[in-house]
Amino acid sequence: MKRTISYATVALAAGVLLGLAACDGRNDSTVPATGVSVVQVPQGHQRDGNARPLGPTLAVSSCGPCYTYTNSPSSESMYGADGPNLRRTVSNGIAAPWVGLAFDASGNLFVANCTTCLTGQAGINNVVELKPHTNTPSVTITNGIKYPFDLAIDSSGTLYASNLGCYSPSCSGSVSEYPAGYTSGNPSATIQVTYPLGLAVDSSKNLYVANCVVCSTGQKGSDQVLVYAPGATTPMQTITTGINEPVAMAVDSSNNLYVANCLNCGLGAGAYVSGTDTVTEYASGSSTPTKTITFSGSGADIPFSLAVDKSGDLFVGNDAVNSVTEYPPNATIPSKTITNGVSGPVSLAIDAKGVLHVSNSGGGSTGTVTEYPANYKVGNPPKHTLSVTHPSSIAVSN
């Protein structure tokens, strides 16, 4: 049976951003309700009064409108990347953050807000920047933003925002580019793309755009991944072989590209087509898959989220069967299948220590974020489990 995932379910990738402060020991606690601002003393400040580095931050989105389809309160919360203690929750300037969520190298967090995308009513369409340790956006970007979906930031701090434009086939989407330190004015560049569902950048600052034409028109076989050199508005490469309803992308340290092709996800007009779900891998500069991982094609797996660790192992969140599978380089059979604590994995993130973080929608308003160490053994419980209202996207800072 085909499983249809609505835009609101895709929106599971944003909302209340939850921040955990690094600590020793287990202290799994419920995240405050959406819309509540909480500021706690960071765990990095020890009892001896000496400040300790807080380390990487985990941002988790909890998005009420993603589930209720109304203008419910939203917020962002911050955690330390290795521990369950909340640093702070931000509600100011946060409204229906659905998918777009990204840190830059300085630890600034960018959030795409789109109440119109989720409620169908006139509302907020913007991207906001949150500086570390602050509870109010320092910059609000509106120029060049229309139905913002995904965000990506390259190593120089250039921000890319994908804009769906609207949901009608007559609409044309775009990707807007903003230089590091942007505060106001027009985008530095605008790329016209039919339906830019996903973004990724590599170590050479090349931009990858997943153009899900079938999501807009229902025309199967027209999807592509477009590759742009830094600052360019014309693609230097167009990948079509193996691309079918691309819903997620990841790039490893060797600039190999991974694409989740989910014909059974049923996004937009893509709900009227079906086929075999795959994850395809492309060597840097190649338009032909070097590896194809095939799923059931019946909606039993639904590869919906991707992440790659420093060793090149690929992690795939299988939304329908509640698992995350790990594939070593060149493998098409998983070396590990994680099911303990996984329920509707809509977003994955891996930190510098190789710790895997999984946002679990749980099929309803109450979900979790689960954490698995790099040496995780199948069958063990997650290292930490956070209870999250309306969980969506997650991101980890450096």
Summary of the structure (lengths in Angstrom):
residues: 398
radius of gyration: 19.2
end to end distance: 40.6
largest distance: 63.4
contacts: 1530
relative contact order: 0.14
helix: 7%
strand: 40%
